[in-house]
């Protein structure tokens, strides 16, 4: 998962270099702004991935708790 996030961040970094260089900015400013975009996008993607994984785990644990019950009641009563 981390490799995917890092690769997407690097892709965004390359696109931002192209975007900012077309604005005819100095090279140092292009690199600094692109690096800021890279860091912020990577952090946002990482937080989003963590939230989604936690949500999926929570949903999976709830469905496993619900699967312990049959139509007539819980399996412990059998």
N, CA, C and O of each residue as an XYZ file, in Angstrom:
312
protein
N       0.834     -1.191      0.000
C       0.000      0.000      0.000
C       0.880      1.256      0.000
O       0.599      2.229     -0.700
N       1.953      1.212      0.802
C       2.827      2.387      0.878
C       3.522      2.660     -0.450
O       3.729      3.815     -0.822
N       3.880      1.597     -1.160
C       4.527      1.787     -2.464
C       3.574      2.445     -3.457
O       3.978      3.300     -4.246
N       2.316      2.041     -3.412
C       1.324      2.620     -4.318
C       1.149      4.105     -4.021
O       1.110      4.927     -4.937
N       1.044      4.445     -2.744
C       0.885      5.844     -2.348
C       2.106      6.657     -2.748
O       1.974      7.775     -3.244
N       3.292      6.103     -2.534
C       4.511      6.819     -2.908
C       4.600      7.016     -4.419
O       4.998      8.085     -4.882
N       4.233      5.999     -5.187
C       4.261      6.126     -6.656
C       3.260      7.163     -7.152
O       3.559      7.925     -8.071
N       2.083      7.195     -6.553
C       1.099      8.218     -6.934
C       1.624      9.603     -6.564
O       1.463     10.554     -7.330
N       2.254      9.721     -5.389
C       2.845     10.995     -4.986
C       3.938     11.445     -5.936
O       4.023     12.627     -6.267
N       4.777     10.514     -6.378
C       5.831     10.861     -7.338
C       5.251     11.270     -8.692
O       5.785     12.157     -9.359
N       4.165     10.625     -9.091
C       3.498     11.012    -10.334
C       2.947     12.435    -10.225
O       3.078     13.232    -11.154
N       2.335     12.742     -9.092
C       1.831     14.098     -8.862
C       2.990     15.091     -8.833
O       2.857     16.209     -9.329
N       4.132     14.691     -8.253
C       5.321     15.549     -8.232
C       5.787     15.874     -9.650
O       6.099     17.024     -9.958
N       5.830     14.863    -10.505
C       6.258     15.093    -11.891
C       5.274     15.995    -12.641
O       5.684     16.878    -13.395
N       3.996     15.771    -12.433
C       2.998     16.618    -13.080
C       3.072     18.058    -12.572
O       2.886     19.003    -13.338
N       3.343     18.217    -11.284
C       3.438     19.577    -10.752
C       4.698     20.288    -11.254
O       4.682     21.505    -11.438
N       5.775     19.556    -11.476
C       6.972     20.168    -12.084
C       6.626     20.685    -13.482
O       6.995     21.802    -13.847
N       5.924     19.875    -14.251
C       5.530     20.296    -15.597
C       4.598     21.501    -15.525
O       4.748     22.459    -16.282
N       3.633     21.441    -14.603
C       2.658     22.526    -14.474
C       3.332     23.839    -14.087
O       3.081     24.874    -14.703
N       4.188     23.794    -13.065
C       4.822     25.028    -12.598
C       5.896     25.527    -13.568
O       6.126     26.733    -13.654
N       6.546     24.640    -14.286
C       7.563     25.096    -15.244
C       6.923     25.787    -16.451
O       7.553     26.637    -17.081
N       5.696     25.435    -16.773
C       5.004     26.119    -17.858
C       4.585     27.527    -17.466
O       4.253     28.332    -18.336
N       4.594     27.837    -16.190
C       4.263     29.184    -15.704
C       5.490     30.108    -15.743
O       5.417     31.257    -15.306
N       6.601     29.608    -16.262
C       7.858     30.350    -16.405
C       8.365     30.896    -15.071
O       8.784     32.049    -14.973
N       8.315     30.043    -14.051
C       8.871     30.395    -12.742
C      10.340     29.998    -12.703
O      10.787     29.195    -13.522
N      11.090     30.552    -11.763
C      12.483     30.109    -11.595
C      12.529     28.637    -11.161
O      11.587     28.125    -10.556
N      13.636     27.975    -11.481
C      13.769     26.546    -11.230
C      13.637     26.207     -9.746
O      12.983     25.229     -9.385
N      14.259     27.016     -8.890
C      14.189     26.746     -7.449
C      12.753     26.834     -6.947
O      12.333     26.012     -6.132
N      12.012     27.801     -7.413
C      10.617     27.959     -6.992
C       9.754     26.803     -7.501
O       8.851     26.344     -6.802
N      10.034     26.337     -8.717
C       9.307     25.200     -9.274
C       9.543     23.961     -8.417
O       8.598     23.242     -8.094
N      10.788     23.710     -8.051
C      11.108     22.528     -7.253
C      10.521     22.612     -5.849
O      10.020     21.615     -5.329
N      10.578     23.781     -5.236
C      10.035     23.942     -3.884
C       8.516     23.740     -3.892
O       7.985     23.015     -3.051
N       7.827     24.366     -4.822
C       6.369     24.213     -4.885
C       5.980     22.777     -5.225
O       5.008     22.256     -4.677
N       6.717     22.139     -6.113
C       6.420     20.752     -6.466
C       6.669     19.821     -5.282
O       5.919     18.867     -5.072
N       7.706     20.090     -4.518
C       7.991     19.277     -3.338
C       6.889     19.444     -2.291
O       6.495     18.474     -1.645
N       6.396     20.662     -2.124
C       5.296     20.908     -1.183
C       4.042     20.160     -1.630
O       3.344     19.564     -0.809
N       3.761     20.191     -2.924
C       2.611     19.460     -3.458
C       2.798     17.957     -3.244
O       1.848     17.258     -2.889
N       4.012     17.462     -3.457
C       4.310     16.036     -3.264
C       4.084     15.620     -1.812
O       3.421     14.615     -1.553
N       4.623     16.375     -0.874
C       4.488     16.037      0.543
C       3.012     16.083      0.964
O       2.521     15.165      1.621
N       2.321     17.139      0.587
C       0.918     17.261      1.010
C       0.046     16.175      0.383
O      -0.816     15.615      1.061
N       0.253     15.872     -0.882
C      -0.568     14.833     -1.516
C      -0.265     13.455     -0.932
O      -1.175     12.641     -0.771
N       0.988     13.184     -0.617
C       1.345     11.900     -0.026
C       0.741     11.745      1.366
O       0.257     10.670      1.719
N       0.768     12.815      2.153
C       0.171     12.761      3.494
C      -1.342     12.561      3.398
O      -1.910     11.751      4.130
N      -1.983     13.288      2.508
C      -3.436     13.154      2.347
C      -3.801     11.738      1.891
O      -4.752     11.149      2.404
N      -3.058     11.196      0.941
C      -3.330      9.834      0.481
C      -3.078      8.805      1.579
O      -3.822      7.829      1.685
N      -2.053      9.001      2.393
C      -1.762      8.070      3.479
C      -2.865      8.083      4.528
O      -3.303      7.028      4.986
N      -3.309      9.264      4.905
C      -4.392      9.368      5.891
C      -5.675      8.750      5.349
O      -6.392      8.061      6.075
N      -5.961      8.993      4.084
C      -7.145      8.403      3.463
C      -7.064      6.879      3.447
O      -8.056      6.203      3.720
N      -5.900      6.341      3.132
C      -5.735      4.883      3.107
C      -5.892      4.288      4.505
O      -6.505      3.232      4.663
N      -5.348      4.954      5.510
C      -5.479      4.460      6.882
C      -6.938      4.460      7.313
O      -7.405      3.497      7.920
N      -7.656      5.526      7.006
C      -9.076      5.605      7.372
C      -9.877      4.516      6.659
O     -10.738      3.881      7.268
N      -9.601      4.298      5.387
C     -10.327      3.262      4.646
C     -10.032      1.866      5.184
O     -10.938      1.038      5.279
N      -8.786      1.596      5.535
C      -8.431      0.280      6.083
C      -9.123      0.064      7.422
O      -9.649     -1.019      7.677
N      -9.130      1.075      8.277
C      -9.819      0.966      9.568
C     -11.313      0.747      9.372
O     -11.923     -0.055     10.078
N     -11.904      1.458      8.413
C     -13.327      1.314      8.140
C     -13.649     -0.088      7.629
O     -14.657     -0.674      8.023
N     -12.810     -0.621      6.765
C     -13.014     -1.968      6.237
C     -12.877     -3.002      7.346
O     -13.661     -3.949      7.409
N     -11.888     -2.831      8.223
C     -11.715     -3.759      9.342
C     -12.905     -3.709     10.289
O     -13.350     -4.746     10.781
N     -13.423     -2.519     10.546
C     -14.576     -2.376     11.424
C     -15.795     -3.044     10.812
O     -16.541     -3.729     11.512
N     -16.006     -2.857      9.523
C     -17.131     -3.472      8.835
C     -16.996     -4.994      8.815
O     -17.981     -5.712      8.991
N     -15.784     -5.478      8.603
C     -15.555     -6.920      8.585
C     -15.791     -7.540      9.958
O     -16.319     -8.648     10.052
N     -15.410     -6.843     11.017
C     -15.635     -7.384     12.362
C     -17.114     -7.382     12.712
O     -17.589     -8.282     13.405
N     -17.850     -6.377     12.237
C     -19.295     -6.346     12.494
C     -20.016     -7.453     11.739
O     -20.956     -8.047     12.269
N     -19.601     -7.738     10.530
C     -20.253     -8.805      9.774
C     -19.911    -10.164     10.351
O     -20.735    -11.077     10.290
N     -18.723    -10.328     10.910
C     -18.395    -11.610     11.536
C     -19.181    -11.798     12.824
O     -19.522    -12.929     13.171
N     -19.477    -10.721     13.541
C     -20.322    -10.822     14.733
C     -21.746    -11.172     14.341
O     -22.396    -11.953     15.036
N     -22.243    -10.619     13.257
C     -23.603    -10.895     12.800
C     -23.746    -12.298     12.237
O     -24.850    -12.842     12.224
N     -22.672    -12.889     11.777
C     -22.750    -14.228     11.196
C     -22.851    -15.303     12.266
O     -23.088    -16.463     11.927
N     -22.682    -14.971     13.548
C     -22.828    -15.937     14.628
C     -24.288    -16.230     14.951
O     -24.568    -17.124     15.749
N     -25.198    -15.522     14.369
C     -26.616    -15.697     14.650
C     -27.294    -16.409     13.480
O     -26.995    -16.160     12.313
N     -28.207    -17.293     13.832
C     -29.027    -17.946     12.815
C     -30.400    -17.282     12.805
O     -30.617    -16.296     13.510
N     -31.305    -17.804     12.029
C     -32.651    -17.216     11.957
C     -33.381    -17.368     13.287
O     -34.146    -16.488     13.680
N     -33.149    -18.482     13.980
C     -33.853    -18.756     15.232
C     -33.159    -18.176     16.453
O     -33.754    -18.148     17.530
N     -31.956    -17.726     16.327
C     -31.218    -17.177     17.472
C     -29.730    -17.404     17.290
O     -29.256    -17.665     16.185
N     -29.007    -17.303     18.381
C     -27.565    -17.488     18.282
C     -27.212    -18.970     18.264
O     -28.007    -19.808     18.688
N     -26.049    -19.281     17.786
C     -25.601    -20.662     17.713
C     -25.297    -21.232     19.098
O     -25.266    -22.450     19.272
N     -25.077    -20.371     20.070
C     -24.773    -20.833     21.420
C     -25.983    -21.502     22.059
O     -25.817    -22.312     22.971
N     -27.190    -21.188     21.608
C     -28.411    -21.768     22.190
C     -28.723    -23.146     21.648
O     -29.627    -23.806     22.160
N     -28.017    -23.603     20.641
C     -28.328    -24.896     20.021
C     -27.911    -26.059     20.870
O     -28.108    -27.210     20.481
